[in-house]
Amino acid sequence: MTIFPITENYHRGAVPRLGVRRDDKDRLLDAMRGQKPIAMAAGYLTDYATGETTNITDAMYEKNGVRWTEEMTYNLEHNDMEVSDEFADALLGRGKR
């Protein structure tokens, strides 16, 4: 199963909500950064707050049945991107809330 930390409209081009603070943000970032990529992109990630492309190559990661990209990690760190509780619980190995 793939659980993305994004809004339901992401695949239609909508950007997830920004400025959504989480108490477990540091733990999420540690878990997201502690993985080896399963795929690399041919392009660079976008900063959702500015709409600007960065010079950071995008990649995809997977852990505990969830997948995310470097772009999502970047935007969580820099822009407090919305992360679903379902994604956070799976990534951190927590049971359902």
C-alpha positions as CSV (number, residue, x, y, z in Angstrom):
1,M,0.0,0.0,0.0
2,T,1.2,3.5,-0.8
3,I,0.2,6.3,1.5
4,F,1.4,9.8,0.4
5,P,1.6,12.7,2.8
6,I,-0.4,14.9,0.4
7,T,-3.9,16.1,-0.3
8,E,-6.3,14.1,-2.4
9,N,-5.8,16.6,-5.3
10,Y,-2.0,16.2,-5.5
11,H,-2.2,14.0,-8.6
12,R,-4.3,16.7,-10.3
13,G,-1.6,19.3,-9.8
14,A,-2.8,20.8,-6.5
15,V,-0.1,21.6,-3.9
16,P,-0.6,20.2,-0.4
17,R,-1.5,22.7,2.3
18,L,1.6,24.4,3.8
19,G,2.1,25.8,7.3
20,V,0.6,22.7,8.9
21,R,2.7,22.2,12.0
22,R,3.2,18.7,13.6
23,D,4.6,17.8,16.9
24,D,6.3,14.7,15.4
25,K,7.9,16.7,12.5
26,D,11.5,16.0,13.6
27,R,10.9,12.3,14.0
28,L,9.2,12.1,10.6
29,L,12.2,13.9,9.0
30,D,14.6,11.6,10.6
31,A,12.7,8.5,9.4
32,M,12.3,10.0,5.9
33,R,16.0,10.8,5.6
34,G,17.2,7.5,7.0
35,Q,16.4,5.5,3.8
36,K,18.1,4.7,0.6
37,P,16.2,5.8,-2.6
38,I,14.3,3.2,-4.5
39,A,14.2,5.4,-7.6
40,M,15.9,8.6,-8.8
41,A,14.1,11.3,-10.9
42,A,15.5,13.0,-14.0
43,G,14.5,16.3,-12.6
44,Y,14.8,18.6,-9.7
45,L,12.3,19.2,-6.8
46,T,10.1,22.2,-6.4
47,D,9.7,24.4,-3.4
48,Y,5.9,24.5,-2.9
49,A,6.0,27.9,-1.2
50,T,7.8,29.7,-3.9
51,G,7.0,27.6,-6.9
52,E,10.7,27.7,-7.8
53,T,12.7,24.6,-8.9
54,T,15.7,23.9,-6.7
55,N,19.0,22.3,-7.6
56,I,18.2,19.2,-5.6
57,T,17.6,16.0,-7.6
58,D,14.3,14.3,-6.7
59,A,14.2,10.7,-5.5
60,M,11.6,8.2,-4.2
61,Y,11.8,6.3,-0.9
62,E,9.9,3.5,0.8
63,K,9.5,2.3,4.4
64,N,6.9,0.4,6.3
65,G,4.7,0.2,3.2
66,V,4.6,4.0,2.5
67,R,6.4,5.9,-0.3
68,W,7.4,9.5,-0.5
69,T,9.7,11.7,-2.5
70,E,12.7,14.0,-1.7
71,E,10.4,16.8,-2.7
72,M,7.9,15.9,0.0
73,T,10.7,15.7,2.6
74,Y,12.0,19.1,1.5
75,N,8.6,20.7,1.7
76,L,7.8,19.2,5.1
77,E,11.1,20.5,6.4
78,H,11.0,24.0,4.9
79,N,7.3,24.7,4.5
80,D,5.5,22.5,7.0
81,M,3.8,20.6,4.3
82,E,0.6,18.8,5.2
83,V,1.3,15.2,6.3
84,S,-1.6,12.7,6.8
85,D,-1.8,11.0,10.2
86,E,-2.0,7.7,8.3
87,F,1.3,8.4,6.5
88,A,3.0,9.4,9.8
89,D,1.7,6.4,11.7
90,A,2.9,4.0,9.1
91,L,6.3,5.6,8.6
92,L,7.0,5.7,12.3
93,G,5.7,2.2,12.9
94,R,2.8,3.3,15.1
95,G,-0.5,1.6,15.3
96,K,-3.6,3.3,14.1
97,R,-4.8,6.2,16.1
